[in-house]
Amino acid sequence: MAAPLPPPPPSPAPFFAHFVAHPKQFVVFLEQVAERRWGQGVSPSGVVTVQPSRPIAESEGPEQTAVWNTLLELYLTSAAPEGRSKAIAVLRSGGGTTIVPTPKLPFDPTHALILCSTYQFTDGLVLLWEQMGMYEDVLRFWISRAQSSTLPEVDRKKASQRVLVHLEQYGPAHPHLYELVLRFLTSSAELLGRHSGDVVKILGVVDERRIMPPLGVVQVLSRNGVASVGLVKQWLLKRIEEGRVAVDSDRRLIESYRAETKEKLQEIAELSDPEHPRVFHVTRCSTCGNPLDLPTIHFMCKHSYHQKCLPDQDIECPICARQHSVIREIRRTNERLADAHGVFMAGVERDGFDAVASAFGRGVLNGRSGEDVPGVSVVV
């Protein structure tokens, strides 16, 4: 039987009030508590250490959080030069995208976010937003600073550069951020003049990854008259040429479908005309490949078989039956989808016109057809 854990030391919370007017001593006190009780600490250079000398009871969790929340606030309000470096080290220990893993310190992220916002600790805010996956908030923060009329021009330029840096960092995993930055860079003539090359680069990424349709890009660029046609002339010409090629390809495909349909309709008319019997010229069995001899079975699909080569005297051509079974299964699936109203409505909410057009194309919105009947006649 394992020995019971010794009782934890008394809580440091009752002593907090004695340090109200002594912040430096308060920092020393809390750092000593964290180091001696839980083996946790932050050096002046920003190195975090977590080396507990004893098992930590679960009941001590709230005390650890209170100590590190208070230390974080004291670091942010400290006049010492290492205060902010210690604060950023504490925040970085909460997770994020650091290459080198950092030991975990038990502070409250929401409380830390409030503190960084209250004391205008920009680096801490950005770091916490990154750790929470709030990448759009990071970009919007720098966009608001770049558009602020109260900041010096130098700071606005730095903020706009930070927007591009973070877009390059977050954009590959979050493509919707490219549209946000494109709107920002084309929001004023000053920004567009400073980042015209970046706009062209972003348009290249948007085009390569198909993030936005061409019409959407045109609407973004033309919403306020800032972006000129000359800026995106080559991009527009390329999109127009691609559209023309796609239209030509679709037109050729439509013509081929029309020709094939006309041919099939003519064939159906010939099969339906009793005054024009079909003459079969097939000389070999479609199953075994040997010359045909009586009794022979001819199908209207121009396949012929020895009677002995047909399994169970099948009344449908075995070769064509496989193709017809695929079509029948597609039709049955579409008929089942016609009753799945929830699936259809979800597609309409997500894709709108594309979902309706696809449903029409697959016959989901058509009326119910009768039972499937064999479409091949037999001549014996």
Secondary structure, DSSP 8 states (H G I E B T S, - for coil): -----------SGGGGGGGTT-HHHHHHHHHHHHHHHH-EEE-TT--EEE--SS---GGGHHHHHHHHHHHHHHHHH--STHHHHHHHHHHHTT-SS-SS--------HHHHHHHHHHTT-HHHHHHHHHHTT-HHHHHHHHHHHHT-SSS-HHHHHHHHHHHHHHHHHHTTT-THHHHHHHHHHTSSHHHHHHSHHHHHHHHHHHHHHT-S-HHHHHHHHTSSS-S-GGGGHHHHHHHHHHHHHHHHHHHHHHHHHHHHHHHHHHHHHHHH-TTS-------B-TTT-SB--SSEEEETTS-EEEGGGSGGG-SS-HHHHHHHHHHHHHHHHHHHHHH-HHHHHHHHHHHTHHHHHHHHHTTTTS-----------EE-
